Amino acid sequence: MKTGSLFAELKRRKVYRVAVAYALMGWALAQGIAQVFPVFEVPNCILRLIMVLIPLGFPIALVLAWLFELTPEGLKRTVDIPPDKVPDIVRQLEAHARQQFVRGYLCALIYAGLGDKTKAIDYLKRGYLNHDNIDVTGVRVDPMLDALRSDHRFETLADEASNIHDHVGPC
């Protein structure tokens, strides 16, 4: 595995976030324990044991971050998708979308996640023009679409959709 792809995979699996969060929480816990335990006359051996366990848990936390992902549905195993397989998967999804109805919003989320702003905005526009019942408020605040917010086409589309929504009103 190339070094560049290793770092990209670490970022994709959010291992960096876990490392920073664990380091900060470990430091805060150590500081709190060092201040509170002597007040309650907790034996020093317990204090030392916890101070040793904090750094020992760091690599365990990183391995768990690599293997699992915290989702709204709970803890899920991180899927291994090599970068060269992504175009094949996208082609399969597009073929599936041609056979069955798939909301343009969902396709836009996929392309936004892959970093393809043009296709993401095109799918949002198709969904808007096909009256896919796109939630205008959701489009404006969905964090998965943050990469599109700097694009003027996205802002124009969001403004048009909100204007139509304001004139028609909710269903």
Secondary structure, 3 states (H helix, E strand, C coil): CCHHHHHHHHHHCCHHHHHHHHHHHHHHHHHHHHHHCCCCCCCHHHHHHHHHHHHHHHHHHHHHHHHEEEECCEEEECCCCCHHHHHHHHHHHHHHHHHCCCCHHHHHHHHHHHCCHHHHHHHHHHHHHCCCCCCHHHHHHCHHHHHHCCCHHHHHHHHHHHHHHHHHCCC
